Amino acid sequence: MSMDLHQMEYFIAVCDYGGVTPAAEALFLTPQALSKAIRKLEEELDSPLFSREKNGLSLTPFGKKALDEIRHLVSEFHLSCERLHQISAQEKGLIRLSCASRIPNALPLDELQNELTAQGITLDIMEIPDLLAEEMVQREVADLGLTVGLPQNPDLFHCTFLRRFRLCLAVNERHPLAGREVVSVRDLAGEQIVTKSPYFHSYHMIEAEAARQGIMLSYALQSPDELRFLQLVNNNKGVGIGVSFMKSNPKVRISENTILIPFEENFPWDVYLITRKGHYLSPAAQDLLTQLRSWQEPEE
C-alpha cells in the first residue's frame, strides 16, 4: 500500500466540502484531477470509499470508517512535523516559554533572558492568559511553561511549585474600602468588579468562593487589558482583583491613588513550572529547566 498524504487530504476535503467540485475549487485542482486521486486511493485501499449516485457522492460504510482513520493519520502527521520543527529550533538555540500574565512581574525573567542571549540562546517568552499558557505547553507549542496554579490535566505534565503570592483587592484611595486592613469576598457584593477574563485562575478563585457564600458578583470589566483595568480602578469606577508580590502580603500602595488590600480568605496565586511529559528538551532547555527549578521556594 502506498497511500500518500495528498490523497488522504483530498479525501478529507471531498467529505468536508460535500462533493468533488466544491473540494476541487477549494484545493485549486480540476474536478478530473481530484476524482482521479480519489479513485487511486480507493485502488490502494482495495475498497470503494463513495457510492456514486445521480444526486452526488455518499460515503460507503467502509468510507465512513476510513474517514475517521485517515483524519487521525493526517492529524498525527502534521503534529509530528510540528514537533520535529520544534526540536530543530531547540537544537539551534531557540527555547519557547509560555508565561501566564503577570508572572514576569514576580520572577526575574528579563535578567534570565539577557543571560541566555549572552550564551547564544534565544528565550522566546510568550506572556498570555493563565489557561492559554498551560494549553501552549500541552499542545507542545511551548517547551516550558510558567503557570498560575496546577494545570487542569496535571497528569499530562511534570509540575514544580516555584513561588506563592496572593490575590488582593485593588481600590481607589477614595473608596470606602480603602481604610480597611483586610477585605472579604462578602465586601464585593454590590461592587462593580474589574477583573481578568475566565481564561485566568484569579477569576475562577473569586467566583468559586462567591458561589460558596451565595454572593452574586457584578462586573465592570472582564478583560486581560491591563491599561483599562488600571484606568477604571484609578478613576474609582470599580474595584479590581489584583496580585500582591510582597511576600508578607501587606496592604500596599501600587500607584498614586490605588491601594492593594489583602483578602482574609486564602487565595493563593501559585506559580508552577510545567513541562509536557514526553516532550523533547535539548541540553540547553534542560539547563534552563534546572535553573528555573532553582528559583523554588518552600510552600507555606
Salt bridges, closest charged atoms under 4 A:
GLU9 OE2 - HIS78 NE2 2.92
ASP16 OD1 - ARG71 NH2 2.49
GLU42 OE1 - ARG52 NH2 3.02
GLU44 OE2 - LYS40 NZ 3.62
GLU69 OE2 - LYS65 NZ 3.74
GLU134 OE1 - HIS201 NE2 3.82
GLU135 OE2 - ARG139 NH1 3.43
GLU140 OE2 - ARG83 NH1 3.65
GLU140 OE1 - HIS279 ND1 2.65
ASP143 OD1 - HIS279 NE2 2.90
GLU173 OE1 - ARG253 NH1 3.08
GLU181 OE2 - LYS251 NZ 3.97
ASP187 OD2 - ARG180 NH2 3.10
GLU191 OE1 - HIS175 NE2 3.07
GLU209 OE2 - ARG212 NH2 2.69
GLU226 OE2 - ARG102 NH1 3.76
GLU226 OE1 - LYS196 NZ 2.51
GLU264 OE2 - ARG186 NH2 3.10
ASP270 OD1 - ARG164 NE 2.61
GLU297 OE2 - ARG163 NE 3.37
GLU297 OE1 - LYS247 NZ 3.42
GLU299 OE1 - ARG164 NH2 3.99
GLU300 OE1 - ARG166 NH2 2.71
